[in-house]
Amino acid sequence: MATQGARVYCPALRTHYAELVSEPREDNFGIALFSRVPLTTSEVVYLGSAEVPSIATTVEIGGRTVFFLGTHPLPPTTANNARMRNEQLREIAAEIRRHGEPAILLGDLNVTPWSPFFTGLLRESGLRNSSQGRSVRGTWPTTMPFGRIPIDHCLVSSNLRVTGKRLGPEVGGDHYPVLIELLVPKP
């Protein structure tokens, strides 16, 4: 993968995913969204004071406009990072509410489903955990066969139906991919 300016070029992915929104960075917080579905509107947004990018976009699926937010808050490795992560989670919830339903939030949220901050995100955003009614599987780190923690999440609005969820294969990073199948009801 090569970067040029504010764009990411990855020929293998671009063959199957023509749409791309990206914000490359030298640290662990660069972000990219590759999509087969045409993106209606897209922007890189900064939620909270941590100054890490998120991708906000909308897509038309079956006659419905679906809001999508991809994000990666800071890990809570220090008290200040934890404060900025929690601030970003609150701003994510406000962004989801501002756009309304249907909505999808996806990313390494650096929070487990048992955290009160995760519970607050669900409550404040109105989203639900796509793992609800399914087993919770650890996504990080890939180097541990046991003891992985679930910090990569897909949260969806109540009008979207989760028809499948599983972990993907190891792809070279320190997180396992989360593969979600969703049904978007017709308007």
SEDRENZA-447023 format. One record per atom (N, C-alpha, C, O): residue in three letters; x negated, y, z. Coordinates in steps of 0.1 Angstrom, whole numbers, padded with zeros to 4 digits, always signed. Last residue first. Layout:
<atoms>
ALAXYZ ...
</atoms>
This chain:
<atoms>
PRO+0376+0011+0026 PRO+0384+0022+0032 PRO+0399+0020+0032 PRO+0406+0028+0037 LYS+0365-0022+0034 LYS+0369-0012+0024 LYS+0377-0001+0031 LYS+0383-0004+0042 PRO+0339-0030+0058 PRO+0353-0031+0053 PRO+0356-0019+0043 PRO+0351-0008+0044 VAL+0309-0044+0054 VAL+0314-0031+0055 VAL+0329-0032+0049 VAL+0331-0034+0037 LEU+0292-0068+0071 LEU+0303-0066+0063 LEU+0309-0052+0065 LEU+0312-0048+0076 LEU+0257-0076+0073 LEU+0268-0068+0077 LEU+0279-0068+0067 LEU+0277-0069+0055 GLU+0230-0093+0085 GLU+0240-0093+0075 GLU+0252-0086+0080 GLU+0258-0090+0091 ILE+0196-0087+0093 ILE+0210-0085+0097 ILE+0219-0086+0084 ILE+0215-0081+0074 LEU+0166-0096+0106 LEU+0174-0097+0094 LEU+0189-0097+0098 LEU+0193-0105+0105 VAL+0138-0082+0119 VAL+0151-0085+0123 VAL+0160-0085+0110 VAL+0161-0074+0103 PRO+0104-0093+0119 PRO+0115-0086+0113 PRO+0128-0091+0118 PRO+0130-0102+0122 TYR+0082-0092+0148 TYR+0090-0100+0138 TYR+0101-0092+0132 TYR+0107-0083+0139 HIS+0053-0073+0151 HIS+0067-0075+0154 HIS+0073-0084+0143 HIS+0068-0084+0132 ASP+0028-0068+0142 ASP+0029-0073+0155 ASP+0043-0075+0160 ASP+0046-0079+0172 GLY+0025-0080+0108 GLY+0025-0070+0118 GLY+0026-0076+0132 GLY+0025-0088+0133 GLY+0027-0101+0091 GLY+0014-0095+0092 GLY+0014-0084+0102 GLY+0003-0079+0105 VAL+0051-0113+0091 VAL+0047-0107+0079 VAL+0034-0099+0080 VAL+0031-0091+0071 GLU+0069-0141+0102 GLU+0058-0132+0105 GLU+0053-0127+0092 GLU+0050-0134+0083 PRO+0103-0142+0091 PRO+0090-0148+0093 PRO+0080-0137+0097 PRO+0082-0125+0094 GLY+0131-0128+0110 GLY+0124-0132+0098 GLY+0111-0138+0101 GLY+0107-0139+0113 LEU+0158-0137+0131 LEU+0144-0131+0130 LEU+0138-0136+0117 LEU+0140-0148+0113 ARG+0192-0129+0124 ARG+0181-0138+0127 ARG+0168-0130+0126 ARG+0167-0119+0121 LYS+0226-0127+0120 LYS+0215-0120+0125 LYS+0204-0131+0128 LYS+0207-0141+0135 GLY+0258-0121+0104 GLY+0246-0129+0106 GLY+0234-0121+0111 GLY+0233-0109+0108 THR+0278-0104+0104 THR+0281-0117+0100 THR+0269-0127+0101 THR+0271-0139+0101 VAL+0292-0077+0120 VAL+0279-0085+0119 VAL+0283-0099+0116 VAL+0289-0106+0124 ARG+0311-0052+0106 ARG+0312-0066+0112 ARG+0298-0073+0109 ARG+0293-0073+0098 LEU+0320-0020+0116 LEU+0311-0028+0108 LEU+0311-0042+0115 LEU+0310-0043+0127 ASN+0334-0005+0134 ASN+0341-0008+0122 ASN+0332-0016+0112 ASN+0337-0019+0101 SER+0317+0002+0155 SER+0327-0009+0157 SER+0334-0013+0145 SER+0340-0024+0144 SER+0283+0006+0143 SER+0296+0011+0148 SER+0306+0000+0148 SER+0304-0010+0141 VAL+0253-0010+0155 VAL+0263-0007+0145 VAL+0276-0002+0151 VAL+0279-0004+0163 LEU+0219-0016+0158 LEU+0231-0012+0165 LEU+0241-0007+0154 LEU+0237+0000+0145 CYS+0192-0036+0159 CYS+0202-0031+0150 CYS+0214-0028+0158 CYS+0220-0037+0163 HIS+0158-0035+0173 HIS+0173-0036+0174 HIS+0180-0031+0161 HIS+0175-0022+0154 ASP+0132-0046+0191 ASP+0136-0042+0178 ASP+0151-0045+0176 ASP+0155-0056+0179 ILE+0126-0057+0215 ILE+0126-0042+0215 ILE+0130-0037+0201 ILE+0131-0025+0199 PRO+0126-0084+0233 PRO+0135-0078+0223 PRO+0135-0063+0223 PRO+0143-0057+0231 ILE+0094-0099+0239 ILE+0105-0091+0244 ILE+0113-0085+0232 ILE+0107-0082+0222 ARG+0080-0132+0244 ARG+0082-0120+0236 ARG+0094-0112+0241 ARG+0103-0118+0247 GLY+0075-0155+0258 GLY+0074-0143+0266 GLY+0075-0130+0257 GLY+0073-0119+0262 PHE+0056-0175+0236 PHE+0066-0174+0246 PHE+0064-0160+0253 PHE+0053-0155+0252 PRO+0037-0170+0217 PRO+0047-0180+0213 PRO+0059-0179+0223 PRO+0070-0182+0220 MET+0024-0139+0208 MET+0028-0147+0219 MET+0039-0157+0215 MET+0049-0153+0211 THR+0020-0124+0186 THR+0009-0132+0190 THR+0012-0141+0202 THR+0004-0150+0205 THR+0041-0107+0182 THR+0041-0120+0174 THR+0030-0129+0179 THR+0030-0141+0176 PRO+0054-0093+0212 PRO+0045-0093+0201 PRO+0045-0107+0194 PRO+0048-0117+0200 TRP+0087-0089+0198 TRP+0073-0084+0200 TRP+0067-0090+0212 TRP+0074-0092+0222 THR+0112-0100+0198 THR+0106-0096+0185 THR+0092-0092+0186 THR+0085-0090+0176 GLY+0132-0125+0213 GLY+0121-0116+0214 GLY+0115-0113+0200 GLY+0113-0122+0192 ARG+0167-0126+0210 ARG+0154-0132+0206 ARG+0144-0121+0207 ARG+0145-0110+0202 VAL+0198-0136+0223 VAL+0188-0125+0222 VAL+0174-0131+0220 VAL+0170-0140+0227 SER+0225-0151+0206 SER+0213-0152+0215 SER+0204-0140+0212 SER+0202-0135+0201 ARG+0256-0132+0203 ARG+0245-0141+0198 ARG+0233-0142+0208 ARG+0233-0134+0217 GLY+0272-0114+0214 GLY+0278-0127+0211 GLY+0268-0136+0204 GLY+0272-0147+0200 GLN+0253-0088+0202 GLN+0264-0092+0210 GLN+0271-0104+0205 GLN+0274-0106+0194 SER+0234-0080+0185 SER+0231-0093+0192 SER+0243-0097+0200 SER+0243-0108+0205 SER+0241-0055+0177 SER+0244-0065+0168 SER+0241-0079+0174 SER+0244-0089+0168 ASN+0256-0034+0201 ASN+0244-0042+0198 ASN+0248-0053+0188 ASN+0257-0061+0191 ARG+0274-0006+0189 ARG+0273-0018+0197 ARG+0261-0026+0192 ARG+0257-0024+0181 LEU+0279+0030+0195 LEU+0275+0019+0187 LEU+0275+0006+0196 LEU+0276+0007+0208 GLY+0283+0053+0209 GLY+0295+0045+0205 GLY+0292+0033+0197 GLY+0301+0026+0192 SER+0263+0068+0220 SER+0264+0068+0206 SER+0277+0061+0201 SER+0282+0064+0190 GLU+0266+0064+0248 GLU+0266+0078+0243 GLU+0268+0078+0227 GLU+0273+0088+0222 ARG+0264+0036+0251 ARG+0276+0043+0256 ARG+0277+0057+0249 ARG+0288+0061+0245 LEU+0239+0030+0239 LEU+0252+0023+0234 LEU+0264+0032+0238 LEU+0272+0035+0230 LEU+0222+0045+0256 LEU+0223+0047+0241 LEU+0236+0042+0235 LEU+0242+0048+0227 GLY+0227+0033+0281 GLY+0231+0047+0278 GLY+0232+0050+0264 GLY+0241+0058+0259 THR+0215+0008+0276 THR+0229+0009+0279 THR+0235+0023+0277 THR+0246+0025+0271 PHE+0189+0017+0273 PHE+0195+0011+0262 PHE+0211+0011+0264 PHE+0218+0014+0254 PHE+0185+0027+0299 PHE+0184+0036+0288 PHE+0190+0031+0275 PHE+0196+0038+0267 PRO+0186+0004+0314 PRO+0197+0014+0316 PRO+0197+0024+0304 PRO+0207+0030+0301 SER+0177-0026+0297 SER+0173-0013+0302 SER+0186-0004+0304 SER+0194-0004+0295 TRP+0183-0048+0283 TRP+0186-0048+0298 TRP+0183-0035+0304 TRP+0186-0033+0316 PRO+0173-0047+0258 PRO+0187-0046+0259 PRO+0192-0046+0274 PRO+0203-0043+0277 THR+0143-0026+0260 THR+0150-0039+0260 THR+0165-0037+0261 THR+0169-0027+0266 VAL+0126-0004+0238 VAL+0135-0006+0250 VAL+0142-0019+0249 VAL+0146-0023+0238 ASN+0116+0004+0213 ASN+0108+0004+0225 ASN+0115+0004+0238 ASN+0112+0010+0248 LEU+0130+0003+0190 LEU+0134+0013+0199 LEU+0126+0014+0212 LEU+0127+0022+0220 ASP+0124-0002+0159 ASP+0117-0006+0171 ASP+0120+0005+0181 ASP+0114+0016+0181 GLY+0157-0001+0143 GLY+0143+0002+0145 GLY+0137-0004+0157 GLY+0144-0011+0165 LEU+0187+0014+0133 LEU+0178+0002+0131 LEU+0164+0007+0135 LEU+0159+0018+0131 LEU+0221+0020+0132 LEU+0208+0024+0138 LEU+0199+0012+0138 LEU+0203+0001+0143 ILE+0248+0029+0112 ILE+0238+0018+0115 ILE+0226+0025+0121 ILE+0221+0034+0115 ALA+0283+0037+0110 ALA+0269+0040+0112 ALA+0261+0028+0116 ALA+0266+0019+0122 PRO+0313+0049+0095 PRO+0305+0038+0100 PRO+0290+0043+0100 PRO+0285+0051+0093 GLU+0315+0075+0120 GLU+0315+0061+0116 GLU+0317+0060+0101 GLU+0323+0069+0095 GLY+0293+0104+0127 GLY+0305+0096+0127 GLY+0304+0082+0122 GLY+0292+0077+0119 HIS+0274+0123+0129 HIS+0277+0118+0115 HIS+0289+0109+0115 HIS+0296+0108+0105 ARG+0273+0128+0156 ARG+0275+0140+0147 ARG+0279+0134+0133 ARG+0287+0141+0126 ARG+0267+0104+0167 ARG+0280+0109+0169 ARG+0283+0120+0159 ARG+0295+0122+0154 ILE+0240+0102+0158 ILE+0250+0092+0154 ILE+0264+0098+0156 ILE+0272+0096+0147 GLU+0229+0123+0172 GLU+0229+0123+0158 GLU+0239+0113+0152 GLU+0246+0116+0142 ALA+0233+0115+0199 ALA+0240+0127+0194 ALA+0240+0128+0179 ALA+0250+0132+0173 ALA+0216+0093+0199 ALA+0230+0091+0202 ALA+0238+0103+0197 ALA+0249+0101+0191 ILE+0192+0106+0195 ILE+0196+0096+0185 ILE+0211+0094+0187 ILE+0219+0094+0177 GLU+0189+0120+0219 GLU+0191+0127+0206 GLU+0196+0118+0195 GLU+0204+0123+0186 ARG+0185+0098+0236 ARG+0197+0107+0238 ARG+0200+0115+0225 ARG+0211+0116+0221 LEU+0161+0089+0226 LEU+0173+0080+0226 LEU+0186+0088+0228 LEU+0196+0085+0221 GLN+0144+0111+0232 GLN+0147+0107+0218 GLN+0160+0098+0217 GLN+0168+0100+0208 GLU+0144+0109+0260 GLU+0149+0121+0253 GLU+0153+0118+0239 GLU+0164+0122+0234 ASN+0131+0085+0262 ASN+0144+0086+0267 ASN+0151+0098+0261 ASN+0163+0098+0258 ARG+0106+0092+0251 ARG+0114+0081+0245 ARG+0128+0082+0249 ARG+0137+0082+0241 MET+0097+0112+0269 MET+0100+0115+0255 MET+0108+0105+0248 MET+0116+0108+0240 ARG+0095+0096+0292 ARG+0104+0107+0292 ARG+0108+0111+0278 ARG+0119+0114+0275 ALA+0075+0078+0284 ALA+0088+0073+0288 ALA+0099+0084+0287 ALA+0110+0082+0283 ASN+0054+0096+0281 ASN+0059+0089+0269 ASN+0073+0083+0272 ASN+0082+0084+0263 ASN+0051+0103+0308 ASN+0054+0113+0298 ASN+0060+0107+0285 ASN+0070+0112+0280 ALA+0043+0079+0320 ALA+0055+0086+0324 ALA+0060+0096+0314 ALA+0072+0097+0311 THR+0033+0056+0294 THR+0030+0066+0304 THR+0043+0072+0308 THR+0053+0071+0302 THR+0045+0038+0277 THR+0032+0035+0283 THR+0027+0044+0294 THR+0019+0041+0302 PRO+0070+0033+0262 PRO+0069+0039+0276 PRO+0056+0036+0283 PRO+0057+0030+0294 PRO+0065+0042+0228 PRO+0066+0032+0238 PRO+0064+0038+0252 PRO+0057+0048+0253 LEU+0086+0065+0210 LEU+0073+0062+0216 LEU+0075+0050+0226 LEU+0086+0049+0232 PRO+0109+0053+0185 PRO+0105+0061+0196 PRO+0092+0056+0202 PRO+0088+0045+0200 HIS+0117+0050+0154 HIS+0107+0043+0162 HIS+0102+0052+0174 HIS+0092+0059+0172 THR+0144+0045+0131 THR+0136+0052+0140 THR+0126+0044+0148 THR+0128+0031+0148 GLY+0170+0051+0107 GLY+0158+0043+0111 GLY+0149+0051+0119 GLY+0145+0062+0116 LEU+0203+0054+0103 LEU+0192+0060+0109 LEU+0182+0050+0113 LEU+0184+0040+0121 PHE+0229+0058+0080 PHE+0219+0050+0085 PHE+0208+0058+0091 PHE+0204+0068+0085 PHE+0264+0059+0073 PHE+0252+0067+0078 PHE+0242+0056+0083 PHE+0246+0047+0090 VAL+0282+0052+0044 VAL+0277+0046+0057 VAL+0264+0055+0060 VAL+0255+0056+0052 THR+0311+0057+0027 THR+0298+0063+0030 THR+0294+0058+0044 THR+0301+0060+0054 ARG+0328+0033+0007 ARG+0326+0040+0020 ARG+0312+0046+0021 ARG+0302+0040+0016 GLY+0329+0019-0016 GLY+0338+0030-0015 GLY+0337+0037-0002 GLY+0344+0047+0001 GLY+0309-0001-0012 GLY+0324-0005-0013 GLY+0333+0007-0011 GLY+0344+0005-0006 ILE+0288+0022+0000 ILE+0290+0007+0000 ILE+0305+0004-0001 ILE+0312+0008+0008 GLU+0265+0046-0003 GLU+0279+0043-0006 GLU+0280+0028-0008 GLU+0273+0022-0016 VAL+0245+0059+0024 VAL+0247+0051+0013 VAL+0262+0049+0010 VAL+0270+0049+0019 THR+0224+0084+0039 THR+0237+0078+0037 THR+0237+0070+0024 THR+0230+0073+0015 THR+0198+0088+0064 THR+0203+0087+0050 THR+0218+0082+0050 THR+0223+0077+0060 ALA+0170+0096+0082 ALA+0184+0096+0082 ALA+0189+0096+0067 ALA+0184+0104+0059 ILE+0142+0084+0098 ILE+0148+0085+0085 ILE+0163+0085+0086 ILE+0169+0075+0091 SER+0119+0101+0120 SER+0130+0091+0118 SER+0135+0093+0104 SER+0133+0104+0098 PRO+0086+0108+0133 PRO+0097+0109+0123 PRO+0107+0097+0124 PRO+0104+0086+0128 VAL+0079+0123+0164 VAL+0077+0111+0156 VAL+0089+0112+0146 VAL+0100+0115+0150 GLU+0078+0143+0184 GLU+0074+0146+0171 GLU+0070+0134+0163 GLU+0061+0134+0155 ALA+0088+0143+0210 ALA+0076+0135+0207 ALA+0071+0137+0193 ALA+0059+0133+0190 SER+0111+0157+0215 SER+0098+0165+0215 SER+0086+0156+0212 SER+0075+0162+0211 GLY+0139+0149+0193 GLY+0131+0149+0206 GLY+0118+0156+0204 GLY+0114+0160+0193 LEU+0136+0138+0161 LEU+0146+0139+0172 LEU+0138+0138+0185 LEU+0131+0129+0188 TYR+0132+0148+0129 TYR+0124+0147+0142 TYR+0134+0149+0153 TYR+0139+0160+0155 VAL+0138+0132+0097 VAL+0142+0141+0109 VAL+0133+0138+0121 VAL+0127+0127+0122 VAL+0139+0131+0063 VAL+0130+0127+0075 VAL+0134+0137+0086 VAL+0133+0149+0084 GLU+0168+0123+0045 GLU+0158+0132+0050 GLU+0151+0126+0062 GLU+0155+0117+0069 SER+0191+0117+0019 SER+0181+0112+0027 SER+0172+0124+0032 SER+0170+0133+0025 THR+0221+0107+0004 THR+0213+0118+0009 THR+0203+0112+0018 THR+0206+0102+0026 THR+0224+0081-0010 THR+0231+0093-0014 THR+0224+0106-0009 THR+0221+0115-0017 LEU+0205+0056-0024 LEU+0207+0064-0012 LEU+0213+0077-0017 LEU+0209+0084-0026 PRO+0214+0025-0039 PRO+0211+0039-0041 PRO+0214+0047-0028 PRO+0225+0046-0022 VAL+0200-0004-0026 VAL+0213+0004-0028 VAL+0209+0018-0029 VAL+0200+0023-0022 ARG+0176-0013-0020 ARG+0181-0017-0033 ARG+0193-0009-0036 ARG+0196-0006-0048 SER+0151+0006-0003 SER+0165+0001-0004 SER+0168-0003-0018 SER+0163+0003-0028 PHE+0129+0013+0023 PHE+0130+0008+0010 PHE+0144+0003+0008 PHE+0149-0005+0017 LEU+0116+0037+0044 LEU+0128+0029+0041 LEU+0128+0026+0026 LEU+0128+0035+0018 ALA+0090+0042+0068 ALA+0095+0041+0054 ALA+0107+0033+0053 ALA+0109+0023+0061 ILE+0068+0060+0089 ILE+0081+0053+0087 ILE+0084+0053+0072 ILE+0081+0063+0065 GLY+0042+0062+0113 GLY+0047+0065+0100 GLY+0059+0056+0098 GLY+0061+0046+0105 PHE+0033+0056+0138 PHE+0046+0061+0137 PHE+0050+0066+0124 PHE+0060+0074+0122 ASN+0007+0050+0145 ASN+0016+0039+0145 ASN+0030+0044+0142 ASN+0040+0036+0142 ASP-0011+0074+0125 ASP-0009+0067+0137 ASP+0001+0055+0135 ASP+0004+0052+0123 GLU-0011+0087+0100 GLU-0024+0079+0104 GLU-0022+0071+0117 GLU-0029+0062+0119 ARG+0018+0084+0081 ARG+0010+0090+0091 ARG-0002+0081+0094 ARG-0002+0069+0090 PRO+0045+0090+0057 PRO+0032+0083+0061 PRO+0025+0091+0072 PRO+0025+0103+0072 GLU+0076+0087+0054 GLU+0068+0098+0060 GLU+0055+0090+0065 GLU+0055+0086+0077 SER+0100+0081+0028 SER+0089+0077+0037 SER+0082+0090+0043 SER+0084+0101+0038 VAL+0123+0063+0009 VAL+0121+0075+0017 VAL+0110+0072+0027 VAL+0110+0061+0033 LEU+0132+0048-0021 LEU+0122+0049-0011 LEU+0123+0063-0004 LEU+0124+0073-0011 GLU+0147+0025-0043 GLU+0149+0037-0035 GLU+0138+0037-0024 GLU+0136+0026-0017 ALA+0141-0001-0054 ALA+0138+0011-0062 ALA+0139+0024-0053 ALA+0132+0034-0056 TYR+0130-0029-0046 TYR+0137-0018-0038 TYR+0133-0005-0045 TYR+0123+0001-0041 HIS+0115-0045-0062 HIS+0128-0050-0057 HIS+0137-0039-0050 HIS+0149-0040-0049 THR+0093-0030-0068 THR+0099-0039-0079 THR+0113-0043-0075 THR+0122-0043-0083 ARG+0084-0019-0044 ARG+0092-0011-0053 ARG+0098-0019-0065 ARG+0108-0014-0071 LEU+0069-0040-0033 LEU+0082-0037-0028 LEU+0091-0029-0037 LEU+0103-0031-0039 ALA+0047-0039-0051 ALA+0054-0052-0049 ALA+0068-0049-0043 ALA+0078-0055-0048 PRO+0037-0012-0049 PRO+0043-0017-0061 PRO+0051-0030-0059 PRO+0062-0032-0066 CYS+0041+0012-0029 CYS+0039-0002-0027 CYS+0045-0009-0038 CYS+0057-0013-0038 TYR+0035+0044-0019 TYR+0036+0036-0031 TYR+0032+0021-0028 TYR+0021+0019-0024 VAL+0049+0070-0002 VAL+0043+0057-0001 VAL+0045+0050-0013 VAL+0057+0049-0018 ARG+0044+0105+0000 ARG+0051+0094-0006 ARG+0043+0081-0003 ARG+0030+0082-0003 ALA+0032+0129+0006 ALA+0042+0124+0015 ALA+0049+0112+0010 ALA+0060+0109+0015 GLY+0002+0121-0009 GLY+0010+0131-0004 GLY+0019+0126+0007 GLY+0015+0119+0016 GLN+0002+0088-0012 GLN-0002+0099-0020 GLN+0007+0110-0016 GLN+0019+0110-0018 THR-0010+0056-0001 THR-0002+0068+0002 THR-0007+0079-0007 THR-0019+0080-0010 ALA-0006+0022-0008 ALA-0014+0034-0009 ALA-0004+0046-0006 ALA+0008+0045-0009 MET-0009-0012+0000 MET+0000+0000+0000 MET-0009+0012+0000 MET-0019+0013+0008 
</atoms>
